[in-house]
Amino acid sequence: MPDARTPEPASRPVTLFLAGDVMTGRAIDQILPHASDPQLYEPYVQDARDYLRLAEARSGPIPRPVAFAYPWGEALAELARRAPDLRIINLETAITDHPTPWPKGINYRMHPANLPCLTAAAIDCCVLANNHVLDWGRPGLAQTLAALDGAGIRHAGAGPSLEAARAPAVLHLPGQGRLLILAGGTTDCGIDRQWAAGSDRSGVHLLPDLSGSTIRAIATLVQTSKRPGDLVVASLHWGGNWGYAIPAAQREFAQALIDQAGVDLVHGHSSHHVKGIEVHNGRAIIYGCGDLLSDYEGISGYEAFRGELGLLYFPTLDPASGRLLGLTMTPTRVRRLAITLASRPEAQWLAAVLNREGRPLGTGVTLAEDGRLTLHWPGR
């Protein structure tokens, strides 16, 4: 008889929900029931409520305090309709009331008492290898980890030591096997080198580079963690906030993660807008998911990138091989500091971007009557 402690390999297709940057600090934290001290330490803005006023000037009055579920808006009904097996986001906000920020100029935090904002969306795992998780220093990181642990939310990419930061989050698929999430970040997205975790120092899993030695280190980590029937996601915070270009080094690294390290899906983020998608050897590479939730509403600059538009990503994987069976995406827009479903013209704009940027990567999308996008690649 099989060991009762070892889940059986998955026998049906596995659908995930993946999101890019989720930022619940500043203005969003201010409208939740337990607002943090609004003082900021930015060059031009010293009060988080100023971002709230900008959003209201753009879109209209925002009630406060709001329910914990409010920022997720219409995404909650879409998640209920799609019923993914697991829900994974890049949480780009510290969960802390620590009073001293890291001196970096932009610091995001959500009060620990507002953590139900994450459980309201039934988030299973938060990726933390990003350039905001230590915005309130290592004490803030310790509080963030404790808050997530207390809520039963898994996390990857940061921890009390390098061993913990590198370790994959292990999520059990109901009655079927496991999903491993490995997370890391690079300095080109703004992660301070001082944030790197060490043998006796907390911090993030900072990738030293995108070289073959880094691939081999990740391959070793996968080999020592993976069991038969497991699926593996590599979640990477990399690159700048703006611009569609995908550096050759990123593309080579992502493909090597699949070919040499045994990764089944690459979940990229950092860009404030969606980027092109590739399917390499039957596995998805999402180079930049774009922002899903932020308080940038009303801030001028970079309007051509339509950073207010985002996507809910729903990849479906073959549990036996890890190959991509399908990828559908629901277009969204942030309005009044909450996620709404995008209008038809907005969805068409996103489709045009994904088709333009996906063409050199061999992919394209179609927009269905229900407003969802479906990815296509050679052979599909």
N, C-alpha and C positions, 0 to 999 in steps of 0.2 A: 504493500500500500504506500502511496506517496506520503511524504512527511507533511503533516497538517500545517506546519509552520511555513512551508514553501508554497506560494500560490501557483496554481496551474497556469501554464502559458495561455495567453489570451486566445480565444477561439473565434472571435468575431471582430470586425473592423473596429479600430479605436479612433474616436474623434476627440480632438483637443480644442480648447479655446486658448488662443495666444493673443496677447496684446503687447503693444509697445509701451512707451513711457506713461505711467500713471503717477501724476503729481497731485497729492492731496494736501499740500501745504499752502501757506500764504492765504490767498483769498478763500480757497475752498475750506481750509481749516477754520477760517473766521466765521463761516456761515453754519458750521456744524455745532452741535449742542455744547461742546466744551472747547471754546476757542483758546488758542495759545496767546501769550503776550504778543500783541501785534507789532512790537518793535522789530524793525529790520536793520541790517547793517550794510545796505547797498549804497552805491555811490549817489544815486539820485532818488531813491525811495526809502523812507525810514519807517513806514507804517503799512502793514499788510492790507489794511482796509482800503488803501489807495487803489490796489488792484481790483478790489470789489467794486469801487466806484467807477473804474474804467469799464468793467464788464456791464455795469448797469447803464452807463452812458451809451454803450453800444447796443444793448439788447433789451433794456427795460428793467424794472425793479425786481429784485431777488429777495424772497422772504428769508427771515432768519429769526431764530435758528431753524434749520431745516432738519428733516428726518435723516438718519444715517444713510438711507438708500438713495436720497435725492440726487447726489452727483452722478449715479449710474443711469438715472433717467430711463429712457426707452431701451437701453441695452439690456435691462433685466428681463423684459418680456422676450426679447430676441434670444437671450441665453436660455430661457425656459423653453422656447420653441425648439431650439437646436439641441438642447440637452447633451452637451459635451460630457465626456467621461471625466475630464479634469480641466481645471481652469488655472492658467499661468499668466502672470503679468510681470513687467519690470516696474518695481516700486521705486520711484525716484524721489523719495521723501523719507527723512528720518522720523521715527515715531518716538518722540522724546519731549520732556519739559526741562531738559538740562539748560541752564541759563547762558552758557558761553559758546558762541559759534566758533567754528573754524574760520580763521581770517582769510576768506576767499572772495567775498563780495556778494555772492548770491547764496542764500542758505534757505533750504526748504525743511520744514518740520510740521508734523501733525501731532496734536496733543494725544498722549496715550489713551485718554478716555474716549477719543474719537475712533479707536480701532474698529468698532462695529461698522464703520464705513466699509471696511474690507470684508468682514463676515457677511454683510448685507448682500454682497455679490457672490458669496460662497467661493471665494478665492481659495484655491488649494495650495498654491506655491507663489512666493514672491522672489523674484530674482533681485539680488542686492549688489551685484558687482557693477556699480555705476558711480558717477561723479557727484552724487548728492547724499549717499547713505551716511557719510561721515561729516555732513555739514555742521553737526553740533559735536564734533570731536568723538573720541573713543568712548567717553561716557554716554554720548547719544547713541552710538552704535550698540553698546551693551543694552541700553533700554529698548532699542528697536528689536534686537534679537529676543529679549525676554518677553516683549509684548507679543511678538508673533508666536513664540513658543507657547505662551499662555493661552492664545486663541486657537492653538492647534493648526496654525498655518505653517507649512514647510517653507524653507528658504534655502537659497544657494548663492554662493559667490561672495559671502562675507562671513566672518566668524571670529571667535576669540583667539585663533591661531591660524597659521597657514594651512595646517592639516584640515582644520574645520572649514576654512574658506574654500578649499579645493574640493572638499568632499561633495559628491552629488546629493541632491535632495532625492529621497526615495519615496515615490508615490505609488500606492497600490491601486490598480485598476480593479473595480468591484468584481471579485470572484475570478479574476483572470491574470495575473502576472503583475509586472511592475513597469513604471516609467522612471528612468533616471534623468535628472536634470543637472547638468554641469554648467557652471556659469563663470565667466571671466570678463575682464575689461582691459582696455588698452589706454595708454596715456593720451592718444590723439583725440579722445572724447572728453578730455579734461580731468581725468583722474590724477590726483596729485601722487607723485611717487612715494611721498611720505605715508600715504594711506595703505601701502602694500602690507598685507599680513606677513608676519614672520613666525619663526618657531615658538617665540614667547611673546608675540605682539599681535593684538587684534588688528583687523583690517580687511581689505578686499583681496580677492584673488586677482592680482594684477599680472597680466601676461607680459613677460619681458619683451616679446617681439612676436612676429608671425613666422618664425623660422621653422626649419625642420626639427630642431631640438624641442621647440614648444609643442609641435605636433606629436613627437615621440613621448613627451611627458604626459600629454592628454591621452594618448593611446594606452599608455601604461595604466593610467587612472581608470580608463574604461575597462580594460582587461581585468583589473583587480576587483572591480565593482559589479560587473555585468554577469548575470546568470542566464542560462538558456531561457529564451522567451521574453527577455527584457527588451524594452525600447529605450533609445538614448536620444535626448535632445541636448544640443550645445547652445547655450544662450549667451550671446556676446554683445557687450556694450562697446561700440567702436565707431570711429570716424566722427566727423564734425556734425554740427546741427543742421547745416543747410548745404544743399547741392546734391545732384542726382548721380554724379560720377561714382563708380565703384572702382577703387584702386585695384590694380592687377594683383597686388599682394593679398588683399582681402579675398579675392575670388580664388586664388590658388590655395589659400589657407582653408577656406570653407570646403573646397573640393577635397583637399587632403584629409580634413576631418572625417569626411564620408569614406574615402577610399582607404585610408591608412589607420584611422582611429576607431572606426566602427560606429560613427554617429549616424543616426537615422534622420535627423532634421536639424537644420541650423536656424536659430531664432535670433536675428540681428535687430539691434535698436540703437538709438542715440539721435538719429536724424529726426527733426521735428515734422517731417512729412514722409509720406510713403515713398519707397524706392522700388527698383525692379526686383523681380523674383526669378529664380533659376530652378530647374529640376535637373540634378546631376546624378547619373546612374540610378534614376528612379527615386531620388530623395530630394526633398524641398530645401532650398536655401532662400530664406527671406532676409535680404540684405539690410533692410531698414523698415520696421513696422510703422514708423511715424508715431506721433503722440496720440494717445486715446483720450486722456483727461488732463487738463491743465488750467491755469488761471491766466492764460495769455490773451484771453478775449478782450479786445479793446486796445491792445498794445500795437502800435504801428511799426512797420518795417517787415520786409520779406513777404509782403502780401501775395506776390506772384506764386509762392509755394503753397498757398492755401493750408497753412498749418492747422487751421481749425477743423479741417476734414481728416477723418481717420478711418480705420477699418477694424472690425472684429474678424479675426482670422480663425477659420475652422478647418484645419487639415485632418484628413482621415487616412490612417495608416493601416497597412496589412500587418497584423500582429505576428505573423510567422516570419516575414522577410524584412519588415520595417519600411517597405516601399510605399511611396505616396499613391494612394488610390484616388484622391481628389482633394481639392482645396477650394472652398467657397468662402467669400468674404462679404460682410455686411457693411456698407458705407455709413459713416456716422458724421455728426458735426457737434461741436460743443457750443451750446447756447445757454446763456444765463447760468454758467458754471455747471451745466449738466449735459450728459450725452443724449443727443437726439438722433433719430434716423435721418440720414441725408435726404435732401430733395432729389427728384429725378435729374435735374441739371447738374447738381453737385455729384451725384453718382456717375453721370456721364463724364464729368471732368476727371474724376478719379480713374475711370476706365480708360480714358484717353492717355493719362499719364502712365498707367501700368502697361498699356500696349506699346507706347513709345519707348519706355525704359526696358520693357521685357523683350522687345524685338531682337536686340543683339545677344540676349541671353537665351533665345529660343522659346519664349513663352508669350502668351497673350491672354486676354480675358474677354468674356462676353457678359453683357448686362441683361439679366432676365427681367421679365415684366414685374416680378415681385421686388425688384430693386437690388437683388443680390448679384455678386460677381462670381464667375466661375473661371478658374485657371485652366488654360489649355497648353499642352506641350507636345512635341513630336510623339506620335503613337497614341495620343489621347484625343 
